[in-house]
Amino acid sequence: MSWFRKKHKNNSVPVQTASSGRSVHPFASILNYSPKRSYEKQLYRSLRESVPVIDAAIYKIIRLVGGFHVVCNDPGTQKKLEAFLNSIRVNSVSFGIESFISIYLEQLLTYGTAIGEIVLGKDGSICALYNSDPDDVELICKDGPLDVRIYAADEYGSLKEVQFPQLILCSAAMPEAGGVYGTSILKGLPFVTDILLKIFNAVGTNWDRVGNVRFAVTYKPQESDRNFSRERVMMIADEWSKAMKSREPRDFITVGDVSIKAIGADNQIPDSEVPVRQIMEQIVAKLSIPPFLLGLNWSTSERMSSQQADILTSELEYYRRLLEQPVRKICDTFLSIEGISEDFTIEWDAINLQDEVELARARLYNAQADNLTGKE
């Protein structure tokens, strides 16, 4: 096909909130320093990498928030708007506003603040949506607490105010009084997570010491063997090494007073179930996710599962209200560029946790059956 061989020109303007990746001065960030809280962002990323439950909970929230559709009074406008939202380019390889909203919500949950950008082409139309890297953007109150300016790193590594702030999408979840940035749902977890990782590391070390059996071979020479004790020790060590390295069962035969004991066989690995569960309860409570949705088979009842599902529904509705702001701004910008003055409403898909509850209840019944079978 001819269109496949044709080279399309890039008609989009440079993204304002993307870092150029080049810094002339090695300490350019010090020249225009402002508190960036990059250590918190790196800390939250490390929490998600080190504790799989935290990462799974965030992705579970993103999936449970669900999708939406825009409703307009004019069918022609609604068709045009839906086509735009379904086909708009997102970042490098994705398409559709749902891809943009998923990343946007992930940043909102992890860092407390999410920043995106509406990218315009040279013809003035919207050509893409871009999820900004939190490390490349800075929010600064310049002339008072209500005058928030958006700065991005230029090609020299210095902070520079964006030229078109009306194209920037910014949301903050549960910001502190007088603050610009939002609050991450992971705030308060580093302390308990540190304890949890210490327990996991200790369990792994103990299993490496006790579970991977090591042996102590002791040879007690007799009076008549004193002159040849060194040679016999070397022979015993050589035969024992061959017996341990053999893939097939091999007998170890020796002469003299030789005793063999397993190192660490008398020691028991400390039970970590109780402290790990106490810490996991703190993590799950902070993430507002019912434990059965994360595969944790804790003691619960059908009524308790329903109540937890209702609480989760209220949490999801809160995140939906936060996401409506950037979605509405994207739609308003598109309609304004198209010269259309039309009101619209954003309707979210119904939150239905019935399937999740049924799956969790099935896992609970299986776990209870396994416990009863084990007791018998």
matplotlib code that plots the C-alpha trace (Angstrom):
import matplotlib.pyplot as plt

x = [0.0, 1.2, 0.2, 2.5, 5.5, 4.6, 6.5, 4.3, 5.6, 5.4, 3.0, 2.9, 4.6, 7.2, 5.7, 6.1, 6.4, 8.9, 12.6, 15.0, 17.4, 20.4, 22.1, 25.1, 26.0, 26.5, 24.8, 22.3, 19.5, 21.3, 21.2, 17.4, 16.7, 13.2, 11.9, 11.0, 10.4, 12.0, 13.1, 9.4, 8.7, 11.6, 10.6, 7.0, 8.4, 10.6, 7.6, 5.7, 8.7, 9.5, 6.0, 3.8, 0.6, 1.0, 1.5, -1.4, -3.7, -2.9, -3.6, -6.7, -8.0, -7.3, -9.2, -12.1, -12.6, -13.8, -14.5, -16.8, -18.6, -19.5, -23.2, -24.1, -27.6, -26.5, -25.9, -23.5, -21.4, -21.4, -20.2, -17.4, -16.4, -16.4, -14.3, -11.8, -11.6, -11.2, -8.6, -6.5, -2.8, -1.5, 2.3, 4.4, 2.5, -1.0, -4.3, -7.6, -8.3, -8.6, -4.9, -4.2, -6.6, -5.1, -1.6, -3.0, -4.7, -1.7, 0.4, -2.4, -2.4, 1.3, 2.5, -0.7, -0.3, -0.8, 0.2, -0.6, -0.7, -2.8, -0.4, -1.5, -0.4, 0.8, -2.8, -4.1, -5.9, -5.3, -2.8, -1.9, -2.2, 1.0, 1.5, 4.2, 7.0, 6.6, 10.4, 10.3, 7.6, 7.5, 4.5, 5.5, 3.4, 4.9, 2.6, 0.7, -0.7, -3.4, -1.0, 0.3, 2.8, 3.9, 7.6, 9.4, 13.1, 14.6, 17.4, 20.0, 18.3, 16.9, 13.3, 11.3, 7.7, 5.6, 4.4, 0.8, -0.4, -4.0, -2.9, -1.7, -3.8, -3.1, -4.9, -4.1, -5.5, -6.2, -3.7, -2.6, -3.9, -1.9, 0.0, 0.3, 0.9, -1.5, -1.0, -0.1, -2.1, 1.3, 2.1, 2.6, 3.6, 7.5, 7.8, 5.7, 7.0, 10.6, 9.7, 7.9, 11.0, 13.2, 11.0, 11.1, 14.8, 15.3, 13.1, 15.1, 18.4, 17.1, 15.9, 19.3, 21.0, 18.6, 16.7, 19.7, 21.2, 24.9, 26.9, 29.7, 31.9, 34.1, 37.0, 38.5, 41.8, 42.9, 46.3, 47.6, 46.4, 48.2, 50.9, 48.4, 45.6, 46.3, 46.2, 43.0, 41.3, 42.1, 40.7, 37.5, 37.0, 37.5, 35.1, 32.5, 32.8, 32.3, 29.2, 27.6, 28.3, 27.0, 23.6, 22.8, 22.5, 26.0, 27.2, 29.9, 32.2, 35.1, 37.1, 37.6, 35.6, 33.7, 30.5, 28.2, 25.7, 23.5, 24.2, 21.2, 19.0, 18.1, 17.1, 13.6, 12.8, 10.7, 7.1, 6.4, 2.7, 1.4, 3.8, 3.4, -0.3, -0.3, 1.8, -0.3, -3.4, -1.9, -1.0, -4.4, -6.2, -4.2, -4.9, -8.6, -8.8, -10.7, -8.2, -10.2, -9.6, -5.9, -6.0, -5.7, -7.8, -8.4, -11.4, -14.4, -18.1, -20.5, -22.0, -18.5, -17.5, -20.6, -19.7, -16.1, -17.4, -19.6, -16.7, -14.6, -17.3, -17.3, -13.5, -13.8, -16.4, -14.0, -11.3, -13.9, -14.7, -11.0, -10.7, -13.7, -11.7, -9.0, -11.5, -13.8, -11.0, -9.9, -13.4, -13.9, -10.6, -11.6, -15.0, -13.6, -11.1, -13.8, -16.0, -18.7, -20.6, -22.3, -22.9, -22.0, -22.1, -19.7, -21.3, -19.2, -19.9, -21.7, -19.4, -20.2, -18.1, -20.4, -18.0, -15.0, -17.0, -18.1, -14.6, -13.3, -16.1, -15.1, -11.5, -12.7, -14.7, -11.8, -9.5, -12.0, -12.4, -8.6, -8.4, -11.1, -9.4, -6.1, -7.6, -9.2]
y = [0.0, 3.5, 4.9, 2.5, 3.7, 7.4, 9.3, 11.5, 14.8, 15.5, 18.4, 18.4, 21.0, 20.0, 18.7, 21.4, 19.1, 16.5, 16.7, 17.1, 14.7, 17.0, 19.0, 21.2, 22.1, 19.0, 20.8, 22.8, 21.8, 23.7, 27.0, 27.1, 24.9, 24.4, 21.7, 18.9, 16.0, 13.6, 11.4, 10.7, 9.7, 7.3, 6.0, 5.3, 3.6, 1.4, 0.4, -0.8, -2.8, -4.4, -5.3, -6.9, -6.4, -2.7, -2.8, -5.2, -3.0, 0.1, -1.8, -3.3, 0.2, 1.3, -1.6, -1.3, 2.4, 1.3, 3.2, 6.0, 7.6, 11.1, 12.0, 15.0, 16.3, 16.5, 13.0, 14.4, 16.1, 13.0, 10.8, 13.2, 13.5, 9.7, 9.2, 11.7, 10.1, 6.6, 7.4, 10.1, 9.2, 8.8, 9.1, 7.0, 3.9, 4.0, 5.3, 6.2, 8.3, 5.3, 4.6, 8.2, 8.1, 4.8, 6.2, 9.5, 7.6, 5.5, 8.7, 10.1, 7.1, 6.7, 10.3, 12.1, 14.4, 13.7, 15.9, 15.5, 17.7, 18.3, 18.4, 20.6, 20.2, 23.0, 23.2, 23.9, 20.6, 18.1, 15.6, 13.7, 13.4, 13.2, 11.8, 13.9, 12.4, 13.8, 14.3, 16.7, 19.1, 21.4, 23.3, 26.6, 29.3, 32.5, 35.4, 34.0, 30.6, 30.8, 31.6, 28.2, 28.2, 25.1, 24.8, 22.2, 21.4, 22.9, 21.5, 22.9, 21.3, 24.6, 25.1, 27.2, 28.2, 26.5, 28.8, 27.5, 26.5, 26.2, 22.9, 21.4, 18.9, 18.7, 16.9, 16.5, 13.9, 15.0, 17.9, 19.3, 22.7, 25.4, 22.8, 22.4, 18.7, 15.9, 13.1, 9.6, 6.7, 5.1, 7.8, 6.2, 2.9, 3.2, 2.4, -0.8, -1.8, -1.6, -4.0, -6.4, -6.5, -7.2, -10.2, -11.5, -11.0, -12.8, -15.7, -16.1, -16.0, -18.6, -20.9, -20.6, -21.5, -24.2, -25.3, -25.8, -28.6, -28.5, -31.2, -31.3, -34.3, -35.0, -37.5, -38.6, -40.4, -43.2, -43.4, -45.7, -43.4, -40.2, -40.4, -40.7, -38.5, -35.7, -38.2, -39.8, -36.4, -35.5, -38.8, -38.4, -34.9, -36.0, -38.9, -36.8, -34.1, -36.7, -38.1, -34.7, -33.7, -36.9, -36.6, -40.2, -41.6, -42.6, -44.3, -42.7, -45.4, -44.6, -46.2, -44.9, -42.9, -40.5, -38.7, -36.7, -34.1, -31.7, -28.1, -26.2, -29.4, -28.6, -25.0, -24.0, -21.1, -18.5, -18.3, -15.1, -15.6, -13.4, -10.4, -10.5, -10.5, -7.6, -5.5, -6.6, -5.5, -2.0, -2.0, -3.2, -0.6, 2.2, 1.1, 0.8, -2.5, -5.5, -8.3, -10.9, -8.8, -9.3, -13.0, -12.9, -15.6, -14.0, -14.9, -13.1, -13.5, -12.9, -9.8, -8.4, -8.9, -7.0, -4.1, -4.0, -3.9, -1.0, 0.9, 0.2, 1.6, 4.9, 5.0, 4.4, 7.1, 9.6, 8.7, 9.1, 12.6, 13.5, 12.1, 14.0, 17.2, 16.3, 14.5, 17.5, 19.8, 17.6, 17.5, 21.2, 21.9, 19.7, 21.2, 24.7, 24.0, 22.5, 25.6, 23.6, 25.0, 21.9, 20.7, 17.2, 14.9, 12.2, 8.9, 6.2, 2.5, 0.9, -0.3, -4.0, -5.9, -9.0, -11.0, -10.1, -10.9, -14.3, -15.2, -14.1, -16.1, -19.2, -18.8, -18.4, -21.6, -23.5, -22.3, -23.2, -26.7, -27.1, -26.2, -28.6, -31.4, -30.6, -30.7, -34.1]
z = [0.0, -0.8, 2.5, 4.3, 2.4, 2.7, 5.3, 7.4, 8.7, 12.5, 12.8, 16.6, 18.7, 21.3, 24.5, 27.2, 30.2, 28.8, 29.7, 26.9, 28.5, 28.1, 30.8, 30.0, 33.6, 35.8, 38.8, 36.9, 39.3, 42.1, 40.1, 40.3, 43.2, 44.6, 46.9, 44.5, 46.9, 44.5, 47.4, 48.2, 44.6, 44.6, 48.0, 46.7, 43.6, 45.8, 48.0, 45.0, 43.7, 47.1, 48.3, 45.6, 47.6, 47.3, 43.6, 43.1, 45.2, 43.0, 39.8, 41.3, 42.0, 38.5, 37.0, 39.4, 38.6, 35.2, 32.1, 31.0, 28.1, 27.2, 26.4, 24.3, 23.3, 19.7, 18.2, 15.6, 18.3, 20.5, 17.6, 16.8, 20.4, 20.9, 17.8, 19.1, 22.6, 21.2, 18.6, 20.3, 20.5, 24.1, 24.8, 22.4, 21.4, 23.0, 21.8, 23.5, 26.5, 28.7, 28.3, 29.4, 32.4, 33.6, 33.8, 35.2, 38.0, 38.7, 39.2, 41.3, 43.6, 43.9, 44.2, 45.2, 42.2, 38.5, 35.6, 31.9, 28.8, 25.8, 22.8, 19.9, 16.3, 14.0, 12.6, 16.1, 16.5, 19.4, 18.2, 21.4, 25.1, 27.2, 30.7, 32.3, 34.3, 37.9, 38.1, 35.1, 36.4, 39.4, 40.8, 42.4, 44.1, 42.7, 43.7, 46.7, 47.6, 44.9, 42.0, 41.1, 38.2, 36.3, 35.6, 33.5, 33.0, 29.8, 27.7, 30.2, 33.2, 34.6, 35.5, 33.1, 33.2, 30.5, 27.8, 27.5, 31.0, 29.8, 28.1, 31.3, 33.2, 37.0, 39.8, 43.5, 45.8, 49.4, 49.4, 52.7, 53.8, 52.0, 50.0, 46.2, 46.0, 46.8, 49.3, 48.2, 49.5, 50.3, 52.9, 56.3, 54.8, 54.7, 58.5, 58.5, 55.1, 56.5, 59.3, 56.8, 54.5, 57.5, 58.4, 54.8, 54.6, 57.9, 56.8, 53.6, 55.5, 58.0, 55.3, 53.6, 56.8, 58.1, 55.1, 52.9, 55.0, 55.8, 57.5, 60.0, 59.6, 62.6, 62.7, 66.0, 65.4, 67.6, 69.3, 66.5, 63.8, 65.0, 62.4, 59.6, 60.8, 58.2, 55.3, 56.6, 57.1, 53.5, 52.2, 54.3, 53.0, 49.4, 49.7, 51.4, 48.7, 46.0, 47.8, 48.1, 44.5, 43.1, 41.4, 42.2, 45.8, 46.9, 50.0, 52.1, 53.5, 55.9, 58.6, 62.2, 64.6, 62.3, 63.2, 60.9, 62.1, 60.2, 61.0, 62.3, 62.5, 66.1, 65.4, 64.4, 62.1, 64.1, 63.1, 61.1, 60.4, 63.3, 62.8, 59.0, 59.3, 61.7, 59.3, 56.3, 58.1, 58.4, 54.7, 53.6, 55.8, 54.3, 50.7, 51.4, 49.5, 51.1, 51.8, 49.8, 46.6, 47.1, 47.6, 51.4, 52.9, 56.2, 58.4, 57.2, 56.7, 53.8, 55.5, 56.2, 52.5, 51.4, 53.8, 52.6, 49.0, 49.8, 51.4, 48.3, 46.1, 47.9, 47.4, 43.7, 43.4, 45.0, 42.4, 39.6, 40.8, 40.6, 37.1, 35.8, 35.9, 33.3, 31.2, 31.1, 30.3, 27.4, 25.9, 26.4, 24.6, 21.7, 21.3, 21.5, 18.8, 16.6, 17.2, 18.9, 21.9, 23.4, 26.9, 27.8, 30.8, 31.8, 32.7, 34.3, 34.0, 36.9, 39.7, 40.0, 42.5, 42.4, 40.3, 42.6, 45.7, 44.3, 43.3, 46.7, 48.4, 46.4, 47.5, 51.1, 50.9, 49.4, 52.1, 54.8, 53.3, 53.2, 56.9, 57.9, 55.9, 57.5, 61.0, 60.4]

ax = plt.figure().add_subplot(projection="3d")
ax.plot(x, y, z, "-o")
ax.set_aspect("equal")
plt.show()
